[in-house]
Amino acid sequence: MAITATSTTLKTRVFEIADKKGLKLTWLAKRYGLRLEHLLRIRDGQQPISRKFVEKSCELFPEYTLSDLFFIENVSNITLKVT
């Protein structure tokens, strides 16, 4: 018998939206209260998205819905054989 599990990750469109609006990463970092390096790690998927980041994103971009700003991505399917 095999069991398949899917791992998911929360991803964001905040950086694409900010870029379309002409907002610089330094401006975003200041508004989020983060160092630029930390913000870049979030953008590059090296740092998980926190609840605080989600809440602040909703404040900074009130014209967008939560689903406009964030989405769930399947990272991998893991199949385990049970013997």
C-alpha positions as CSV (number, residue, x, y, z in Angstrom):
1,M,0.0,0.0,0.0
2,A,1.3,3.5,-0.8
3,I,0.4,6.8,0.8
4,T,0.8,10.0,-1.0
5,A,1.2,13.3,0.9
6,T,1.4,16.8,-0.6
7,S,3.4,19.5,1.0
8,T,2.1,23.1,0.5
9,T,3.6,26.5,0.9
10,L,2.1,30.0,1.2
11,K,3.3,32.2,-1.6
12,T,2.8,35.9,-2.3
13,R,2.1,38.2,-5.3
14,V,3.0,41.3,-3.2
15,F,6.3,41.8,-4.9
16,E,4.8,41.6,-8.4
17,I,2.0,44.0,-7.4
18,A,4.5,46.4,-5.8
19,D,6.7,46.3,-8.9
20,K,3.7,47.1,-11.2
21,K,2.9,50.1,-8.9
22,G,6.5,51.3,-9.1
23,L,7.2,50.7,-5.4
24,K,10.8,49.9,-4.5
25,L,11.9,47.1,-2.3
26,T,13.5,49.5,0.2
27,W,10.1,51.3,0.5
28,L,8.4,47.9,1.1
29,A,11.0,46.9,3.7
30,K,10.4,50.1,5.6
31,R,6.6,49.8,5.6
32,Y,6.8,46.2,6.8
33,G,9.3,47.1,9.5
34,L,11.9,44.6,8.1
35,R,15.5,44.8,7.0
36,L,15.8,44.6,3.2
37,E,17.7,41.3,3.5
38,H,14.8,39.8,5.4
39,L,12.3,41.0,2.8
40,L,14.5,39.5,0.0
41,R,14.5,36.1,1.8
42,I,10.7,36.2,1.9
43,R,10.6,37.1,-1.8
44,D,13.0,34.4,-2.7
45,G,11.1,31.7,-0.7
46,Q,14.0,31.3,1.8
47,Q,11.9,32.6,4.7
48,P,8.3,31.5,5.3
49,I,5.6,34.1,5.2
50,S,4.5,35.1,8.7
51,R,1.0,36.1,9.9
52,K,2.4,39.7,10.5
53,F,3.5,39.8,6.8
54,V,0.0,38.8,5.7
55,E,-1.7,41.4,7.9
56,K,0.7,44.2,6.9
57,S,0.2,43.3,3.2
58,C,-3.5,43.7,3.6
59,E,-3.0,47.1,5.2
60,L,-0.6,48.2,2.5
61,F,-2.7,47.0,-0.4
62,P,-6.3,47.4,0.7
63,E,-7.6,47.4,-2.8
64,Y,-6.6,43.7,-3.2
65,T,-8.2,40.7,-1.7
66,L,-6.3,38.1,0.4
67,S,-6.5,35.7,-2.6
68,D,-5.0,38.4,-4.9
69,L,-2.0,38.8,-2.5
70,F,-1.4,35.2,-1.5
71,F,-1.8,31.7,-2.8
72,I,-1.0,28.1,-1.8
73,E,1.5,26.2,-3.9
74,N,2.1,22.5,-3.8
75,V,5.7,21.9,-3.1
76,S,6.0,18.2,-3.6
77,N,4.2,14.9,-3.6
78,I,5.7,12.3,-1.4
79,T,4.8,8.7,-1.8
80,L,5.5,6.3,1.1
81,K,5.3,2.6,0.7
82,V,3.8,0.9,3.7
83,T,4.7,-2.8,4.1
